[in-house]
Amino acid sequence: MRAVAYIETRPPSRATGELAAAYRYMAEVGGHPMVGHIVQLFSLRPASVRRMVRSWELGMWVGDQPRPMRETVAAAISRLNDCHY
C-alpha cells in the first residue's frame, strides 16, 4: 500500500487572525469568496498566503489587458514550465 502525504490546513471556516485577514484580502481582490485548496496548503503561514495573493493580484487581477487574455498567457507559461497549476 502506498502512503499518502497529509498537509494540515485551515479552511476559511476555521481561519482566525492574520489568516482570516489574508482570506478576506483574497476575496476582496479576487472578486469572490472561494479559497482554493492550493491556497489553503499555505494556511499555516498566513504571510505566505498574503504574498501569494498579492502576486496573483499584480499578475492576473489588475491591468489593462482583459482577464481572459492574462489567464491564457499564464496558462501557456505554466505549460512551458511543466507546471500543472
N, CA, C and O atoms as a GROMACS GRO file, in nm:
protein
  340
    1MET      N    1   0.084  -0.118   0.000
    1MET     CA    2   0.000   0.000   0.000
    1MET      C    3   0.089   0.124   0.000
    1MET      O    4   0.190   0.130   0.070
    2ARG      N    5   0.050   0.220  -0.077
    2ARG     CA    6   0.126   0.344  -0.090
    2ARG      C    7   0.082   0.446   0.013
    2ARG      O    8  -0.038   0.467   0.032
    3ALA      N    9   0.177   0.509   0.079
    3ALA     CA   10   0.145   0.613   0.178
    3ALA      C   11   0.101   0.741   0.108
    3ALA      O   12   0.152   0.774   0.001
    4VAL      N   13   0.008   0.810   0.168
    4VAL     CA   14  -0.041   0.936   0.114
    4VAL      C   15   0.004   1.048   0.208
    4VAL      O   16  -0.014   1.039   0.329
    5ALA      N   17   0.061   1.151   0.152
    5ALA     CA   18   0.106   1.264   0.233
    5ALA      C   19  -0.014   1.342   0.283
    5ALA      O   20  -0.118   1.351   0.216
    6TYR      N   21   0.000   1.399   0.399
    6TYR     CA   22  -0.106   1.482   0.457
    6TYR      C   23  -0.046   1.615   0.499
    6TYR      O   24   0.057   1.619   0.567
    7ILE      N   25  -0.108   1.721   0.460
    7ILE     CA   26  -0.066   1.855   0.499
    7ILE      C   27  -0.180   1.920   0.574
    7ILE      O   28  -0.290   1.934   0.520
    8GLU      N   29  -0.155   1.959   0.697
    8GLU     CA   30  -0.258   2.025   0.777
    8GLU      C   31  -0.290   2.161   0.715
    8GLU      O   32  -0.201   2.235   0.676
    9THR      N   33  -0.417   2.191   0.707
    9THR     CA   34  -0.460   2.320   0.653
    9THR      C   35  -0.568   2.380   0.741
    9THR      O   36  -0.625   2.312   0.827
   10ARG      N   37  -0.595   2.508   0.718
   10ARG     CA   38  -0.704   2.578   0.787
   10ARG      C   39  -0.798   2.633   0.681
   10ARG      O   40  -0.762   2.725   0.608
   11PRO      N   41  -0.919   2.576   0.670
   11PRO     CA   42  -1.016   2.629   0.575
   11PRO      C   43  -1.068   2.764   0.623
   11PRO      O   44  -1.050   2.800   0.739
   12PRO      N   45  -1.133   2.838   0.536
   12PRO     CA   46  -1.186   2.969   0.576
   12PRO      C   47  -1.277   2.962   0.698
   12PRO      O   48  -1.279   3.056   0.778
   13SER      N   49  -1.351   2.855   0.715
   13SER     CA   50  -1.443   2.844   0.828
   13SER      C   51  -1.370   2.835   0.962
   13SER      O   52  -1.430   2.860   1.066
   14ARG      N   53  -1.242   2.799   0.961
   14ARG     CA   54  -1.164   2.788   1.084
   14ARG      C   55  -1.053   2.892   1.093
   14ARG      O   56  -0.972   2.889   1.186
   15ALA      N   57  -1.049   2.984   0.998
   15ALA     CA   58  -0.943   3.085   0.995
   15ALA      C   59  -0.970   3.195   1.098
   15ALA      O   60  -1.084   3.239   1.116
   16THR      N   61  -0.864   3.237   1.164
   16THR     CA   62  -0.872   3.348   1.259
   16THR      C   63  -0.753   3.440   1.235
   16THR      O   64  -0.658   3.404   1.166
   17GLY      N   65  -0.759   3.558   1.295
   17GLY     CA   66  -0.646   3.649   1.294
   17GLY      C   67  -0.592   3.682   1.156
   17GLY      O   68  -0.666   3.718   1.065
   18GLU      N   69  -0.459   3.668   1.144
   18GLU     CA   70  -0.390   3.705   1.020
   18GLU      C   71  -0.436   3.620   0.901
   18GLU      O   72  -0.445   3.670   0.788
   19LEU      N   73  -0.464   3.492   0.925
   19LEU     CA   74  -0.510   3.406   0.815
   19LEU      C   75  -0.648   3.449   0.767
   19LEU      O   76  -0.671   3.456   0.646
   20ALA      N   77  -0.739   3.479   0.860
   20ALA     CA   78  -0.872   3.526   0.820
   20ALA      C   79  -0.860   3.655   0.740
   20ALA      O   80  -0.932   3.675   0.642
   21ALA      N   81  -0.768   3.743   0.782
   21ALA     CA   82  -0.747   3.868   0.708
   21ALA      C   83  -0.693   3.839   0.568
   21ALA      O   84  -0.734   3.904   0.471
   22ALA      N   85  -0.602   3.742   0.555
   22ALA     CA   86  -0.547   3.707   0.424
   22ALA      C   87  -0.656   3.650   0.333
   22ALA      O   88  -0.660   3.681   0.214
   23TYR      N   89  -0.743   3.566   0.389
   23TYR     CA   90  -0.854   3.512   0.310
   23TYR      C   91  -0.951   3.623   0.268
   23TYR      O   92  -1.000   3.622   0.155
   24ARG      N   93  -0.978   3.717   0.356
   24ARG     CA   94  -1.065   3.831   0.320
   24ARG      C   95  -1.001   3.914   0.209
   24ARG      O   96  -1.070   3.958   0.117
   25TYR      N   97  -0.871   3.935   0.218
   25TYR     CA   98  -0.797   4.009   0.116
   25TYR      C   99  -0.809   3.938  -0.019
   25TYR      O  100  -0.829   4.002  -0.122
   26MET      N  101  -0.798   3.805  -0.017
   26MET     CA  102  -0.812   3.729  -0.141
   26MET      C  103  -0.952   3.747  -0.200
   26MET      O  104  -0.966   3.765  -0.321
   27ALA      N  105  -1.053   3.741  -0.116
   27ALA     CA  106  -1.191   3.760  -0.164
   27ALA      C  107  -1.210   3.900  -0.220
   27ALA      O  108  -1.278   3.919  -0.321
   28GLU      N  109  -1.149   3.998  -0.155
   28GLU     CA  110  -1.162   4.138  -0.199
   28GLU      C  111  -1.098   4.159  -0.336
   28GLU      O  112  -1.161   4.216  -0.425
   29VAL      N  113  -0.974   4.115  -0.352
   29VAL     CA  114  -0.906   4.141  -0.480
   29VAL      C  115  -0.947   4.042  -0.588
   29VAL      O  116  -0.939   4.075  -0.706
   30GLY      N  117  -0.990   3.922  -0.549
   30GLY     CA  118  -1.030   3.822  -0.647
   30GLY      C  119  -1.172   3.833  -0.692
   30GLY      O  120  -1.210   3.780  -0.796
   31GLY      N  121  -1.254   3.902  -0.613
   31GLY     CA  122  -1.392   3.923  -0.651
   31GLY      C  123  -1.487   3.812  -0.611
   31GLY      O  124  -1.605   3.817  -0.648
   32HIS      N  125  -1.441   3.712  -0.537
   32HIS     CA  126  -1.530   3.605  -0.490
   32HIS      C  127  -1.468   3.542  -0.364
   32HIS      O  128  -1.346   3.548  -0.345
   33PRO      N  129  -1.551   3.482  -0.279
   33PRO     CA  130  -1.502   3.433  -0.150
   33PRO      C  131  -1.435   3.295  -0.152
   33PRO      O  132  -1.384   3.251  -0.050
   34MET      N  133  -1.435   3.226  -0.266
   34MET     CA  134  -1.378   3.092  -0.269
   34MET      C  135  -1.227   3.095  -0.242
   34MET      O  136  -1.155   3.179  -0.296
   35VAL      N  137  -1.181   3.003  -0.158
   35VAL     CA  138  -1.038   2.988  -0.131
   35VAL      C  139  -0.999   2.848  -0.177
   35VAL      O  140  -1.038   2.749  -0.116
   36GLY      N  141  -0.924   2.841  -0.284
   36GLY     CA  142  -0.886   2.713  -0.341
   36GLY      C  143  -0.796   2.631  -0.249
   36GLY      O  144  -0.730   2.686  -0.161
   37HIS      N  145  -0.796   2.502  -0.269
   37HIS     CA  146  -0.714   2.414  -0.187
   37HIS      C  147  -0.566   2.445  -0.199
   37HIS      O  148  -0.491   2.429  -0.103
   38ILE      N  149  -0.522   2.490  -0.316
   38ILE     CA  150  -0.382   2.524  -0.334
   38ILE      C  151  -0.343   2.639  -0.242
   38ILE      O  152  -0.230   2.643  -0.192
   39VAL      N  153  -0.434   2.732  -0.217
   39VAL     CA  154  -0.408   2.842  -0.124
   39VAL      C  155  -0.410   2.791   0.020
   39VAL      O  156  -0.327   2.830   0.101
   40GLN      N  157  -0.505   2.704   0.050
   40GLN     CA  158  -0.516   2.651   0.185
   40GLN      C  159  -0.394   2.570   0.226
   40GLN      O  160  -0.368   2.553   0.345
   41LEU      N  161  -0.318   2.518   0.130
   41LEU     CA  162  -0.195   2.446   0.163
   41LEU      C  163  -0.096   2.535   0.238
   41LEU      O  164  -0.013   2.485   0.313
   42PHE      N  165  -0.106   2.666   0.218
   42PHE     CA  166  -0.016   2.760   0.283
   42PHE      C  167  -0.078   2.822   0.408
   42PHE      O  168  -0.021   2.915   0.465
   43SER      N  169  -0.193   2.772   0.450
   43SER     CA  170  -0.270   2.838   0.555
   43SER      C  171  -0.201   2.843   0.691
   43SER      O  172  -0.237   2.928   0.773
   44LEU      N  173  -0.106   2.758   0.717
   44LEU     CA  174  -0.034   2.765   0.844
   44LEU      C  175   0.072   2.876   0.843
   44LEU      O  176   0.134   2.905   0.945
   45ARG      N  177   0.090   2.937   0.726
   45ARG     CA  178   0.181   3.051   0.713
   45ARG      C  179   0.107   3.165   0.645
   45ARG      O  180   0.123   3.187   0.525
   46PRO      N  181   0.025   3.238   0.722
   46PRO     CA  182  -0.060   3.343   0.663
   46PRO      C  183   0.016   3.448   0.582
   46PRO      O  184  -0.037   3.499   0.484
   47ALA      N  185   0.139   3.480   0.621
   47ALA     CA  186   0.215   3.578   0.543
   47ALA      C  187   0.242   3.525   0.402
   47ALA      O  188   0.243   3.601   0.305
   48SER      N  189   0.263   3.394   0.390
   48SER     CA  190   0.283   3.334   0.258
   48SER      C  191   0.156   3.341   0.175
   48SER      O  192   0.161   3.365   0.054
   49VAL      N  193   0.040   3.320   0.240
   49VAL     CA  194  -0.088   3.332   0.169
   49VAL      C  195  -0.103   3.473   0.116
   49VAL      O  196  -0.139   3.493   0.000
   50ARG      N  197  -0.075   3.571   0.200
   50ARG     CA  198  -0.090   3.711   0.158
   50ARG      C  199   0.005   3.745   0.041
   50ARG      O  200  -0.036   3.813  -0.053
   51ARG      N  201   0.129   3.698   0.048
   51ARG     CA  202   0.223   3.725  -0.062
   51ARG      C  203   0.178   3.657  -0.191
   51ARG      O  204   0.190   3.715  -0.299
   52MET      N  205   0.127   3.534  -0.180
   52MET     CA  206   0.079   3.463  -0.298
   52MET      C  207  -0.037   3.539  -0.362
   52MET      O  208  -0.041   3.558  -0.484
   53VAL      N  209  -0.131   3.581  -0.279
   53VAL     CA  210  -0.248   3.653  -0.331
   53VAL      C  211  -0.204   3.786  -0.392
   53VAL      O  212  -0.256   3.826  -0.496
   54ARG      N  213  -0.108   3.853  -0.329
   54ARG     CA  214  -0.059   3.980  -0.384
   54ARG      C  215   0.005   3.958  -0.520
   54ARG      O  216  -0.015   4.038  -0.612
   55SER      N  217   0.081   3.850  -0.536
   55SER     CA  218   0.143   3.825  -0.667
   55SER      C  219   0.036   3.794  -0.772
   55SER      O  220   0.048   3.837  -0.887
   56TRP      N  221  -0.068   3.720  -0.733
   56TRP     CA  222  -0.180   3.696  -0.826
   56TRP      C  223  -0.249   3.826  -0.861
   56TRP      O  224  -0.286   3.849  -0.976
   57GLU      N  225  -0.267   3.910  -0.761
   57GLU     CA  226  -0.334   4.039  -0.785
   57GLU      C  227  -0.257   4.119  -0.889
   57GLU      O  228  -0.316   4.172  -0.982
   58LEU      N  229  -0.126   4.127  -0.872
   58LEU     CA  230  -0.045   4.205  -0.964
   58LEU      C  231  -0.037   4.141  -1.103
   58LEU      O  232  -0.035   4.211  -1.204
   59GLY      N  233  -0.032   4.009  -1.108
   59GLY     CA  234  -0.014   3.941  -1.235
   59GLY      C  235  -0.142   3.907  -1.309
   59GLY      O  236  -0.141   3.894  -1.432
   60MET      N  237  -0.252   3.891  -1.236
   60MET     CA  238  -0.373   3.840  -1.300
   60MET      C  239  -0.496   3.930  -1.286
   60MET      O  240  -0.582   3.930  -1.374
   61TRP      N  241  -0.503   4.004  -1.180
   61TRP     CA  242  -0.630   4.070  -1.150
   61TRP      C  243  -0.630   4.221  -1.171
   61TRP      O  244  -0.733   4.285  -1.153
   62VAL      N  245  -0.517   4.278  -1.209
   62VAL     CA  246  -0.514   4.421  -1.239
   62VAL      C  247  -0.448   4.440  -1.374
   62VAL      O  248  -0.377   4.353  -1.422
   63GLY      N  249  -0.472   4.553  -1.434
   63GLY     CA  250  -0.408   4.583  -1.561
   63GLY      C  251  -0.508   4.615  -1.670
   63GLY      O  252  -0.630   4.604  -1.652
   64ASP      N  253  -0.455   4.654  -1.784
   64ASP     CA  254  -0.538   4.697  -1.897
   64ASP      C  255  -0.585   4.582  -1.985
   64ASP      O  256  -0.689   4.593  -2.050
   65GLN      N  257  -0.509   4.472  -1.988
   65GLN     CA  258  -0.548   4.360  -2.073
   65GLN      C  259  -0.667   4.287  -2.012
   65GLN      O  260  -0.678   4.280  -1.889
   66PRO      N  261  -0.756   4.232  -2.093
   66PRO     CA  262  -0.869   4.156  -2.040
   66PRO      C  263  -0.819   4.034  -1.961
   66PRO      O  264  -0.720   3.970  -1.997
   67ARG      N  265  -0.890   4.005  -1.854
   67ARG     CA  266  -0.850   3.894  -1.767
   67ARG      C  267  -0.837   3.761  -1.843
   67ARG      O  268  -0.742   3.688  -1.817
   68PRO      N  269  -0.928   3.727  -1.935
   68PRO     CA  270  -0.910   3.601  -2.008
   68PRO      C  271  -0.776   3.593  -2.082
   68PRO      O  272  -0.715   3.487  -2.090
   69MET      N  273  -0.730   3.706  -2.136
   69MET     CA  274  -0.602   3.707  -2.206
   69MET      C  275  -0.488   3.684  -2.108
   69MET      O  276  -0.396   3.607  -2.136
   70ARG      N  277  -0.494   3.750  -1.991
   70ARG     CA  278  -0.388   3.731  -1.891
   70ARG      C  279  -0.385   3.586  -1.843
   70ARG      O  280  -0.278   3.529  -1.823
   71GLU      N  281  -0.503   3.527  -1.824
   71GLU     CA  282  -0.508   3.388  -1.780
   71GLU      C  283  -0.457   3.293  -1.887
   71GLU      O  284  -0.394   3.192  -1.855
   72THR      N  285  -0.483   3.323  -2.013
   72THR     CA  286  -0.432   3.241  -2.123
   72THR      C  287  -0.279   3.246  -2.127
   72THR      O  288  -0.214   3.143  -2.144
   73VAL      N  289  -0.224   3.365  -2.113
   73VAL     CA  290  -0.078   3.379  -2.111
   73VAL      C  291  -0.020   3.303  -1.992
   73VAL      O  292   0.080   3.233  -2.006
   74ALA      N  293  -0.082   3.316  -1.874
   74ALA     CA  294  -0.034   3.246  -1.755
   74ALA      C  295  -0.040   3.094  -1.775
   74ALA      O  296   0.053   3.023  -1.736
   75ALA      N  297  -0.147   3.045  -1.836
   75ALA     CA  298  -0.159   2.901  -1.862
   75ALA      C  299  -0.052   2.854  -1.959
   75ALA      O  300   0.005   2.746  -1.942
   76ALA      N  301  -0.024   2.934  -2.061
   76ALA     CA  302   0.080   2.897  -2.158
   76ALA      C  303   0.217   2.892  -2.091
   76ALA      O  304   0.296   2.801  -2.118
   77ILE      N  305   0.246   2.988  -2.006
   77ILE     CA  306   0.374   2.990  -1.935
   77ILE      C  307   0.384   2.870  -1.841
   77ILE      O  308   0.489   2.807  -1.831
   78SER      N  309   0.274   2.839  -1.773
   78SER     CA  310   0.275   2.721  -1.685
   78SER      C  311   0.302   2.594  -1.764
   78SER      O  312   0.377   2.507  -1.719
   79ARG      N  313   0.242   2.585  -1.879
   79ARG     CA  314   0.264   2.466  -1.963
   79ARG      C  315   0.410   2.456  -2.007
   79ARG      O  316   0.470   2.349  -2.006
   80LEU      N  317   0.466   2.570  -2.048
   80LEU     CA  318   0.608   2.570  -2.087
   80LEU      C  319   0.698   2.528  -1.971
   80LEU      O  320   0.802   2.464  -1.992
   81ASN      N  321   0.659   2.565  -1.849
   81ASN     CA  322   0.736   2.530  -1.730
   81ASN      C  323   0.698   2.395  -1.672
   81ASN      O  324   0.747   2.358  -1.566
   82ASP      N  325   0.611   2.321  -1.741
   82ASP     CA  326   0.563   2.191  -1.695
   82ASP      C  327   0.500   2.199  -1.555
   82ASP      O  328   0.517   2.109  -1.473
   83CYS      N  329   0.429   2.308  -1.531
   83CYS     CA  330   0.361   2.331  -1.403
   83CYS      C  331   0.213   2.301  -1.422
   83CYS      O  332   0.150   2.357  -1.511
   84HIS      N  333   0.159   2.213  -1.341
   84HIS     CA  334   0.021   2.173  -1.356
   84HIS      C  335  -0.078   2.269  -1.292
   84HIS      O  336  -0.199   2.253  -1.307
   85TYR      N  337  -0.029   2.369  -1.220
   85TYR     CA  338  -0.118   2.467  -1.160
   85TYR      C  339  -0.118   2.592  -1.244
   85TYR      O  340  -0.188   2.688  -1.210
   0.00000   0.00000   0.00000
